[in-house]
Amino acid sequence: MKRILIFPLLLILLTACSGPKAEIGPRFSFIEVVEDKEHAVLHEIEDIDIILEDSEVIVGNEEMLEKYPRFELVQIPAYIIFENTGVLTKDMVMWTYDLEEAVFYLEDMVEEYKEAMEKQ
């Protein structure tokens, strides 16, 4: 009788103590505003696909203002990086006119993702 009660209690205790693992997946997106498509380079970053949910290349300031009128650019090229923080929300984490800065940030996020995957 005791064994019948102990086994289900032990099973309940084990399942209650083991919480779900945090799901890690693609959570970044970017908008790259360039003078022509040949100058778009962020999608060429090594292993960018593992963190990238979406990307968009926009040619010229006019197209940018049509699609995103709230973003006013001072110069081109421009790089806007978003992090998807919820089901329907994206937070802008970087807005820069410096290609090296955008590349460094995304490469850093790729490395961070790889390290997190190794720990799981």
ZATI-899512 format. One line per field, with one value per atom (N, C-alpha, C, O, CB): atom name; x, y, z; residue in three letters; residue number from 0. Coordinates in pm, whole numbers, plus 50000, padded with zeros to 5 digits. Atoms other than C-alpha are relative to their C-alpha. Glycine has a CB too. Example, Ala and Ser with C-alpha at 12.3 -4.5 7.8 and 13.67 -1.06 7.14 Angstrom:
BEGIN
atom N/CA/C/O/CB/N/CA/C/O/CB
xx 50089/51230/50090/50194/49901/49918/51367/49923/49974/50041
yy 49881/49550/50120/50118/50003/49881/49894/50109/50220/50046
zz 50000/50780/50000/50066/50125/49994/50714/50073/50090/49858
res ala/ala/ala/ala/ala/ser/ser/ser/ser/ser
n 0/0/0/0/0/1/1/1/1/1
END
This chain:
BEGIN
atom N/CA/C/O/CB/N/CA/C/O/CB/N/CA/C/O/CB/N/CA/C/O/CB/N/CA/C/O/CB/N/CA/C/O/CB/N/CA/C/O/CB/N/CA/C/O/CB/N/CA/C/O/CB/N/CA/C/O/CB/N/CA/C/O/CB/N/CA/C/O/CB/N/CA/C/O/CB/N/CA/C/O/CB/N/CA/C/O/CB/N/CA/C/O/CB/N/CA/C/O/CB/N/CA/C/O/CB/N/CA/C/O/CB/N/CA/C/O/CB/N/CA/C/O/CB/N/CA/C/O/CB/N/CA/C/O/CB/N/CA/C/O/CB/N/CA/C/O/CB/N/CA/C/O/CB/N/CA/C/O/CB/N/CA/C/O/CB/N/CA/C/O/CB/N/CA/C/O/CB/N/CA/C/O/CB/N/CA/C/O/CB/N/CA/C/O/CB/N/CA/C/O/CB/N/CA/C/O/CB/N/CA/C/O/CB/N/CA/C/O/CB/N/CA/C/O/CB/N/CA/C/O/CB/N/CA/C/O/CB/N/CA/C/O/CB/N/CA/C/O/CB/N/CA/C/O/CB/N/CA/C/O/CB/N/CA/C/O/CB/N/CA/C/O/CB/N/CA/C/O/CB/N/CA/C/O/CB/N/CA/C/O/CB/N/CA/C/O/CB/N/CA/C/O/CB/N/CA/C/O/CB/N/CA/C/O/CB/N/CA/C/O/CB/N/CA/C/O/CB/N/CA/C/O/CB/N/CA/C/O/CB/N/CA/C/O/CB/N/CA/C/O/CB/N/CA/C/O/CB/N/CA/C/O/CB/N/CA/C/O/CB/N/CA/C/O/CB/N/CA/C/O/CB/N/CA/C/O/CB/N/CA/C/O/CB/N/CA/C/O/CB/N/CA/C/O/CB/N/CA/C/O/CB/N/CA/C/O/CB/N/CA/C/O/CB/N/CA/C/O/CB/N/CA/C/O/CB/N/CA/C/O/CB/N/CA/C/O/CB/N/CA/C/O/CB/N/CA/C/O/CB/N/CA/C/O/CB/N/CA/C/O/CB/N/CA/C/O/CB/N/CA/C/O/CB/N/CA/C/O/CB/N/CA/C/O/CB/N/CA/C/O/CB/N/CA/C/O/CB/N/CA/C/O/CB/N/CA/C/O/CB/N/CA/C/O/CB/N/CA/C/O/CB/N/CA/C/O/CB/N/CA/C/O/CB/N/CA/C/O/CB/N/CA/C/O/CB/N/CA/C/O/CB/N/CA/C/O/CB/N/CA/C/O/CB/N/CA/C/O/CB/N/CA/C/O/CB/N/CA/C/O/CB/N/CA/C/O/CB/N/CA/C/O/CB/N/CA/C/O/CB/N/CA/C/O/CB/N/CA/C/O/CB/N/CA/C/O/CB/N/CA/C/O/CB/N/CA/C/O/CB/N/CA/C/O/CB/N/CA/C/O/CB/N/CA/C/O/CB/N/CA/C/O/CB/N/CA/C/O/CB/N/CA/C/O/CB/N/CA/C/O/CB/N/CA/C/O/CB/N/CA/C/O/CB/N/CA/C/O/CB/N/CA/C/O/CB/N/CA/C/O/CB/N/CA/C/O/CB
xx 50082/50000/50087/50059/49906/49912/50282/50071/50091/50103/49932/50458/49909/49954/50048/50095/50147/49990/49976/49861/50008/50136/50133/50135/49954/49869/50509/50038/50090/50107/49962/50560/49933/50003/49966/50061/50300/50048/50066/49848/49950/50418/50141/50173/49998/49864/50778/49998/50075/50081/50014/50675/49953/50004/49903/50049/50484/50111/50127/49878/49890/50780/50107/50157/50063/49898/51023/49955/50033/50036/50048/50805/49984/49999/49869/50015/50742/50134/50143/49929/49867/51113/50071/50159/50086/49932/51216/49917/49818/50025/50071/51104/50037/50136/50031/49969/51095/50125/50151/49882/49881/51416/49959/49861/50098/50028/51422/50027/50132/50085/49983/51372/50082/50050/49863/49913/51646/49982/49989/50150/50018/51588/50022/50064/49861/49983/51599/49915/49794/49964/50075/51504/50037/49988/50019/49959/51668/49951/49932/50152/50031/51569/50068/50102/49845/49937/51720/49944/49890/50151/50029/51650/50132/50198/49887/49875/51945/49962/49907/50096/50033/51903/50128/50223/49935/49880/52154/49965/49848/50068/50022/52201/49960/49879/50126/50043/52174/50020/50097/50079/50002/52122/50138/50160/49912/49866/52488/50074/50169/50080/49934/52588/49942/49990/49991/50059/52372/50089/50112/49855/49902/52611/49967/50032/50133/50026/52455/49958/49990/49893/50042/52301/50117/50100/49897/49882/52654/50081/50181/50088/49929/52765/49992/49887/49940/49994/52876/49901/49898/50142/50098/52600/49889/49826/50069/50103/52362/49861/49774/49999/50132/52071/49955/49835/50002/50041/52078/49935/49862/50119/50064/51973/49898/49825/50104/50079/51787/49860/49843/50071/50139/51410/49953/49877/49910/50046/51363/50104/50177/49861/49912/51561/49938/49859/50142/50054/51482/50107/50172/49872/49908/51699/49914/49830/50099/50074/51563/50098/50205/49925/49913/51711/49951/49843/50002/50028/51716/49911/49833/49938/50075/51565/49851/49767/50057/50140/51243/49921/49812/49989/50066/51156/49988/49888/50077/50004/51243/49886/49813/50135/50107/51007/49862/49766/50018/50127/50731/49961/49847/50007/50029/50758/49997/49914/50102/49987/50859/50009/50119/50125/49996/50762/50048/50090/49864/49955/50848/50152/50205/49941/49854/51218/50053/50035/50056/49940/51396/50151/50217/49965/49857/51744/50076/50030/50025/49911/52027/50089/50122/50086/49912/52242/49974/49905/50148/50006/52265/50144/50221/49913/50078/52370/49959/50022/50078/50048/52175/49962/49920/49878/50024/52130/49916/49956/50134/50090/51841/49981/49939/49862/50008/51845/49894/49889/50138/50108/51546/50019/50074/49862/50005/51513/49853/49780/50082/50138/51186/49987/50041/49960/50008/51091/49872/49856/50013/50125/50749/49933/49992/49906/50072/50488/49979/49998/49865/50029/50400/50084/50051/49855/49924/50664/50144/50208/49995/49860/50998/50054/49990/50019/49935/51233/50121/50201/50039/49881/51487/50118/50113/49981/49883/51825/50119/50215/50039/49890/52049/49953/49879/50118/50019/52030/50135/50183/49884/49866/52361/50019/49952/50107/49960/52513/50136/50190/50006/49867/52836/49986/49937/50082/50010/52855/50076/50025/50053/49920/53132/49930/49937/50137/50071/52926/49883/49863/49948/50112/52623/50050/49993/49918/49943/52836/50052/50028/50114/49947/53013/49887/49897/50083/50113/52680/49938/49915/49894/50063/52529/50093/50047/49959/49905/52846/50005/50015/50141/50001/52844/49875/49882/50006/50123/52482/50006/49951/49880/49982/52571/50084/50050/50066/49913/52852/49927/49940/50126/50077/52625/49900/49881/49926/50095/52367/50071/50022/49930/49926/52627/50041/50033/50125/49962/52751/49880/49892/50063/50121/52396/49959/49913/49886/50036/52334/50094/50052/50001/49904/52651/49968/49992/50142/50032/52532/49877/49858/49979/50123/52203/50026/49933/49896
yy 49881/50000/50126/50223/50000/49884/50237/50022/50136/49983/49988/50162/50065/50143/49862/49944/50251/50151/50224/49935/49857/50593/50071/50185/50023/49937/50663/50024/50130/49914/49985/50607/50119/50199/49873/49881/50862/50131/50230/49991/49878/51115/50034/50151/49984/49979/51070/50050/50138/49870/49958/51107/50145/50222/49907/49861/51429/50094/50202/50013/49918/51566/50021/50133/49936/49988/51496/50090/50169/49862/49915/51659/50144/50235/49947/49862/51963/50070/50191/49999/49940/52020/50029/50114/49910/49978/52003/50095/50055/49866/49898/52326/49991/49926/50139/50003/52378/50081/50183/50054/49926/52486/50119/50113/49908/49882/52829/49968/49914/50122/50028/52801/50111/50229/49986/49904/52967/49980/49868/49984/50011/53043/50134/50230/49947/49874/53309/50110/50094/49983/49894/53636/50140/50239/49992/49870/53916/50022/49927/50015/49962/54102/50134/50207/50009/49872/54395/50060/49992/49984/49925/54662/50062/50130/50110/49945/54754/50095/50053/49885/49899/55078/50035/50087/50128/49979/55107/50074/50092/49864/49929/55296/49906/49942/50076/50103/54978/49863/49849/50011/50134/54608/49937/49856/49908/50058/54523/50039/49971/50042/49955/54716/49937/49966/50150/50068/54501/49884/49792/49949/50101/54287/49930/49830/50064/50061/54202/49854/49774/50078/50139/53881/49907/49785/49991/50082/53761/49964/49892/50073/50032/53742/49849/49788/50079/50144/53388/49955/50013/49957/50061/53182/50096/50073/49947/49903/53482/49935/49979/50118/50064/53249/49940/49926/49892/50064/53089/50098/50056/49936/49902/53415/50086/50162/50089/49907/53583/49946/49838/50027/50035/53572/50064/50003/50043/49928/53831/50106/50154/50064/49892/54080/50069/50011/49947/49922/54352/50095/50165/50077/49905/54544/50103/50069/49928/49889/54884/50084/50119/50085/49920/55080/50144/50176/49943/49857/55454/50050/49976/50035/49935/55698/50010/50004/50139/49988/55736/49873/49880/50029/50127/55367/49982/49930/49883/50010/55382/50084/50038/50045/49913/55676/49947/49967/50140/50061/55495/49888/49881/49947/50117/55178/50033/49981/49892/49968/55328/50152/50204/49931/49854/55697/50055/50171/50056/49950/55723/50002/50067/49915/50000/55654/50103/50088/49859/49900/55959/49979/49984/50146/50027/55887/50128/50216/49898/49888/56135/49970/50059/50030/50042/55937/49854/49782/50021/50138/55613/49955/50032/49984/50112/55338/50018/50092/49872/50003/55283/49856/49779/50096/50136/54969/50006/50070/49923/50002/54908/49854/49772/50071/50138/54593/49992/50076/49951/50022/54462/49866/49772/50005/50127/54196/49969/50053/50005/50042/54005/49959/49857/49882/50020/54024/49932/49903/50130/50065/53865/49947/49944/50097/50059/53712/50101/50069/49945/49899/54035/50127/50229/50036/49878/54280/49988/49883/50032/49989/54390/50128/50233/49997/49882/54628/50034/49946/49977/49958/54831/49998/50064/50142/50007/54748/50077/50105/49856/49923/54936/50073/50021/49908/49919/55214/50064/50142/50110/49947/55298/50026/49967/49903/49973/55439/49935/49950/50152/50061/55243/49850/49777/50027/50141/54906/49912/49808/49978/50082/54776/49980/49871/50065/50010/54849/49900/49820/50138/50093/54662/49856/49764/50040/50134/54366/49945/49829/50004/50044/54349/49957/49854/50112/50034/54351/49866/49781/50112/50125/54074/49880/49772/50012/50109/53862/49963/49845/50039/50024/53900/49921/49832/50134/50072/53782/49856/49765/50072/50137/53479/49919/49805/50003/50070/53386/49971/49863/50084/50019/53435/49885/49805/50130/50107/53206/49864/49767/50024/50126/52937/49953/49834/50015/50035/52948/49949/49853/50120/50044/52917/49860/49780/50099/50132/52616/49892/49779/50001/50097/52445/49964/49852/50054/50023/52481/49912/49852/50132/50080/52305/49854/49774/50045
zz 50000/50000/50000/49929/50120/49994/50089/49867/49824/50113/50129/49762/49896/49812/49951/50095/49568/50019/49920/50017/49972/49736/49977/49930/50142/50012/49732/49854/49822/50068/50141/49359/49933/49870/49925/50062/49239/50062/49992/50011/49935/49497/49953/49929/50153/50049/49387/49856/49819/50010/50138/49024/49990/49909/49926/49997/49099/50044/49987/50094/49950/49293/49893/49877/50124/50105/49008/49886/49835/49946/50109/48745/50044/49963/49946/49950/48964/50012/49993/50135/49982/49025/49869/49864/50084/50127/48662/49915/49854/49925/50078/48497/49854/49818/50053/50143/48124/49969/50032/49918/50041/47956/49915/49840/49922/50081/47803/49854/49820/50047/50142/47432/49936/49947/49930/50066/47236/49851/49801/50043/50143/46874/49933/49997/49968/50072/46608/50062/50079/49851/49935/46771/49953/50008/50148/50050/46575/49858/49782/50007/50137/46262/49974/50067/49975/50030/46079/49873/49786/49987/50122/45824/49958/50036/50022/50055/45605/49887/49785/49950/50100/45410/49926/49985/50065/50081/45125/49872/49838/49967/50126/44800/49887/49801/49960/50095/44592/50064/50159/49866/49939/44665/50013/50103/49919/49994/44597/50127/50167/49878/49878/44911/50127/50236/50010/49885/45140/50041/49962/49968/49959/45345/50131/50163/50012/49869/45683/49988/50076/50073/50017/45548/49970/49972/49888/50029/45461/50124/50114/49901/49876/45826/50023/50006/50123/49979/45908/50108/50216/50038/49909/46077/50044/50147/50121/49962/46085/50004/50078/49902/50007/46003/50132/50155/49895/49874/46349/50097/50187/50066/49911/46518/49926/49989/50063/50081/46233/49973/49918/49868/50028/46219/49870/49795/50116/50117/45946/49963/50050/50024/50044/45739/49880/49806/49965/50111/45492/49950/50028/50042/50063/45249/49928/49845/49901/50061/45149/49922/49971/50108/50086/44862/50001/49951/49854/50002/44919/50111/50171/49871/49893/45163/49966/50056/50026/50039/44962/50035/50090/49850/49968/44995/50151/50200/49938/49854/45365/50057/50144/50061/49951/45421/49962/50037/49945/50039/45231/50095/50142/49857/49917/45438/50149/50223/49974/49858/45772/50018/50040/50061/49993/45789/50135/50142/49970/49869/46160/50014/50105/50110/49995/46091/49901/49780/49968/50088/45954/49999/50103/50047/50013/45822/49972/49900/49888/50025/45829/49881/49802/50125/50110/45587/49966/50038/50037/50046/45396/49978/49921/49869/49951/45464/50147/50223/49983/49863/45784/50035/49949/50019/49954/45992/50126/50225/50025/49885/46231/50039/49958/49968/49952/46444/50108/50199/50053/49905/46637/50069/50013/49930/49928/46904/50026/50078/50134/49978/46916/50146/50188/49904/49856/47282/50045/50164/50070/49965/47272/49876/49768/50074/50112/47052/49889/49771/50046/50101/46875/50017/49957/50003/49972/46999/49955/49967/50148/50038/46863/50060/50049/49843/49944/47042/49915/49882/50147/50073/46851/50097/50201/49936/49913/47002/49943/50016/50023/50058/46759/49876/49793/49967/50120/46504/49976/50058/50015/50026/46344/49851/49765/50052/50138/46029/49971/49861/49973/50010/46089/49975/50061/50129/50036/45912/50099/50140/49859/49909/46139/50134/50192/50023/49873/46449/49990/50081/50044/50021/46310/49986/50044/49876/50019/46200/50132/50164/49895/49871/46538/50093/50158/50065/49912/46725/49960/50045/49995/50045/46512/50018/50055/49854/49977/46525/50147/50182/49950/49856/46903/50040/50125/50077/49970/46914/49949/50013/49938/50052/46698/50097/50128/49859/49904/46939/50130/50187/50028/49878/47239/49984/50076/50038/50028/47080/50000/50058/49865/50006/47008/50139/50170/49911/49863/47369/50079/50154/50071/49930/47501/49954/50036/49976/50052/47276/50053/50075/49848/49947/47401/50145/50188/49990/49859/47762/50017/50123/50071/49987/47690/49981/49989/49902
res met/met/met/met/met/lys/lys/lys/lys/lys/arg/arg/arg/arg/arg/ile/ile/ile/ile/ile/leu/leu/leu/leu/leu/ile/ile/ile/ile/ile/phe/phe/phe/phe/phe/pro/pro/pro/pro/pro/leu/leu/leu/leu/leu/leu/leu/leu/leu/leu/leu/leu/leu/leu/leu/ile/ile/ile/ile/ile/leu/leu/leu/leu/leu/leu/leu/leu/leu/leu/thr/thr/thr/thr/thr/ala/ala/ala/ala/ala/cys/cys/cys/cys/cys/ser/ser/ser/ser/ser/gly/gly/gly/gly/gly/pro/pro/pro/pro/pro/lys/lys/lys/lys/lys/ala/ala/ala/ala/ala/glu/glu/glu/glu/glu/ile/ile/ile/ile/ile/gly/gly/gly/gly/gly/pro/pro/pro/pro/pro/arg/arg/arg/arg/arg/phe/phe/phe/phe/phe/ser/ser/ser/ser/ser/phe/phe/phe/phe/phe/ile/ile/ile/ile/ile/glu/glu/glu/glu/glu/val/val/val/val/val/val/val/val/val/val/glu/glu/glu/glu/glu/asp/asp/asp/asp/asp/lys/lys/lys/lys/lys/glu/glu/glu/glu/glu/his/his/his/his/his/ala/ala/ala/ala/ala/val/val/val/val/val/leu/leu/leu/leu/leu/his/his/his/his/his/glu/glu/glu/glu/glu/ile/ile/ile/ile/ile/glu/glu/glu/glu/glu/asp/asp/asp/asp/asp/ile/ile/ile/ile/ile/asp/asp/asp/asp/asp/ile/ile/ile/ile/ile/ile/ile/ile/ile/ile/leu/leu/leu/leu/leu/glu/glu/glu/glu/glu/asp/asp/asp/asp/asp/ser/ser/ser/ser/ser/glu/glu/glu/glu/glu/val/val/val/val/val/ile/ile/ile/ile/ile/val/val/val/val/val/gly/gly/gly/gly/gly/asn/asn/asn/asn/asn/glu/glu/glu/glu/glu/glu/glu/glu/glu/glu/met/met/met/met/met/leu/leu/leu/leu/leu/glu/glu/glu/glu/glu/lys/lys/lys/lys/lys/tyr/tyr/tyr/tyr/tyr/pro/pro/pro/pro/pro/arg/arg/arg/arg/arg/phe/phe/phe/phe/phe/glu/glu/glu/glu/glu/leu/leu/leu/leu/leu/val/val/val/val/val/gln/gln/gln/gln/gln/ile/ile/ile/ile/ile/pro/pro/pro/pro/pro/ala/ala/ala/ala/ala/tyr/tyr/tyr/tyr/tyr/ile/ile/ile/ile/ile/ile/ile/ile/ile/ile/phe/phe/phe/phe/phe/glu/glu/glu/glu/glu/asn/asn/asn/asn/asn/thr/thr/thr/thr/thr/gly/gly/gly/gly/gly/val/val/val/val/val/leu/leu/leu/leu/leu/thr/thr/thr/thr/thr/lys/lys/lys/lys/lys/asp/asp/asp/asp/asp/met/met/met/met/met/val/val/val/val/val/met/met/met/met/met/trp/trp/trp/trp/trp/thr/thr/thr/thr/thr/tyr/tyr/tyr/tyr/tyr/asp/asp/asp/asp/asp/leu/leu/leu/leu/leu/glu/glu/glu/glu/glu/glu/glu/glu/glu/glu/ala/ala/ala/ala/ala/val/val/val/val/val/phe/phe/phe/phe/phe/tyr/tyr/tyr/tyr/tyr/leu/leu/leu/leu/leu/glu/glu/glu/glu/glu/asp/asp/asp/asp/asp/met/met/met/met/met/val/val/val/val/val/glu/glu/glu/glu/glu/glu/glu/glu/glu/glu/tyr/tyr/tyr/tyr/tyr/lys/lys/lys/lys/lys/glu/glu/glu/glu/glu/ala/ala/ala/ala/ala/met/met/met/met/met/glu/glu/glu/glu/glu/lys/lys/lys/lys/lys/gln/gln/gln/gln/gln
n 0/0/0/0/0/1/1/1/1/1/2/2/2/2/2/3/3/3/3/3/4/4/4/4/4/5/5/5/5/5/6/6/6/6/6/7/7/7/7/7/8/8/8/8/8/9/9/9/9/9/10/10/10/10/10/11/11/11/11/11/12/12/12/12/12/13/13/13/13/13/14/14/14/14/14/15/15/15/15/15/16/16/16/16/16/17/17/17/17/17/18/18/18/18/18/19/19/19/19/19/20/20/20/20/20/21/21/21/21/21/22/22/22/22/22/23/23/23/23/23/24/24/24/24/24/25/25/25/25/25/26/26/26/26/26/27/27/27/27/27/28/28/28/28/28/29/29/29/29/29/30/30/30/30/30/31/31/31/31/31/32/32/32/32/32/33/33/33/33/33/34/34/34/34/34/35/35/35/35/35/36/36/36/36/36/37/37/37/37/37/38/38/38/38/38/39/39/39/39/39/40/40/40/40/40/41/41/41/41/41/42/42/42/42/42/43/43/43/43/43/44/44/44/44/44/45/45/45/45/45/46/46/46/46/46/47/47/47/47/47/48/48/48/48/48/49/49/49/49/49/50/50/50/50/50/51/51/51/51/51/52/52/52/52/52/53/53/53/53/53/54/54/54/54/54/55/55/55/55/55/56/56/56/56/56/57/57/57/57/57/58/58/58/58/58/59/59/59/59/59/60/60/60/60/60/61/61/61/61/61/62/62/62/62/62/63/63/63/63/63/64/64/64/64/64/65/65/65/65/65/66/66/66/66/66/67/67/67/67/67/68/68/68/68/68/69/69/69/69/69/70/70/70/70/70/71/71/71/71/71/72/72/72/72/72/73/73/73/73/73/74/74/74/74/74/75/75/75/75/75/76/76/76/76/76/77/77/77/77/77/78/78/78/78/78/79/79/79/79/79/80/80/80/80/80/81/81/81/81/81/82/82/82/82/82/83/83/83/83/83/84/84/84/84/84/85/85/85/85/85/86/86/86/86/86/87/87/87/87/87/88/88/88/88/88/89/89/89/89/89/90/90/90/90/90/91/91/91/91/91/92/92/92/92/92/93/93/93/93/93/94/94/94/94/94/95/95/95/95/95/96/96/96/96/96/97/97/97/97/97/98/98/98/98/98/99/99/99/99/99/100/100/100/100/100/101/101/101/101/101/102/102/102/102/102/103/103/103/103/103/104/104/104/104/104/105/105/105/105/105/106/106/106/106/106/107/107/107/107/107/108/108/108/108/108/109/109/109/109/109/110/110/110/110/110/111/111/111/111/111/112/112/112/112/112/113/113/113/113/113/114/114/114/114/114/115/115/115/115/115/116/116/116/116/116/117/117/117/117/117/118/118/118/118/118/119/119/119/119/119
END
